[in-house]
Amino acid sequence: MKTNILGLPVKESELIVSELNILLSNFQVYYQNLRGIHWNIRGKRFFDLHVKFEELYTDAQIKIDLIAERVLTVGGTPLHTFEDYIKNNQLVVGKNVSNDEKAVHLIVTSLSHLLKLERKILNKSGEINDEGTNSMMSDFISEQEKTIWMMQAWLEETL
């Protein structure tokens, strides 16, 4: 079996890169959704949500960079055009969302789908002992599960 410089199998690493690029594309759309709701939020909860959405998009921006750098580390090229992002996106695009509950629902729905993509990557990276990708996905998953819980609590809904 041919391995790359990291000692990971080449063919399986290429699959991981492909999945990471899909995640990267979806994270870019999630990030832009967060920017939009940050800018457009209205109502009595504006001050709290405006700050929270900024916190979330700042975190998403960091994760985008981590994903792109992981693609490079594993031997691939990160996608970097809006055309590629839209082609690979699976999230709802939140256009002109200004209502607080709709905004929070958009976040919960988006994170829920990102979790599915991350778990798929986690399983594949685990199969080839790609600890770097595995660790990153584990960290993302735990943080996002907590964010979903908090957003659900804000909505006063149960999982």
Secondary structure, 3 states (H helix, E strand, C coil): CCECCCCCEHHHHHHHHHHHHHHHHHHHHHHHHHHHHHHHCCCCCHHHHHHHHHHHHHHHHHHHHHHHHHHHHHCCCCCCCHHHHHHHCCCCCCCCCCCHHHHHHHHHHHHHHHHHHHHHHHHHHHHCCCHHHHHHHHHHHHHHHHHHHHHHHHHCCCC
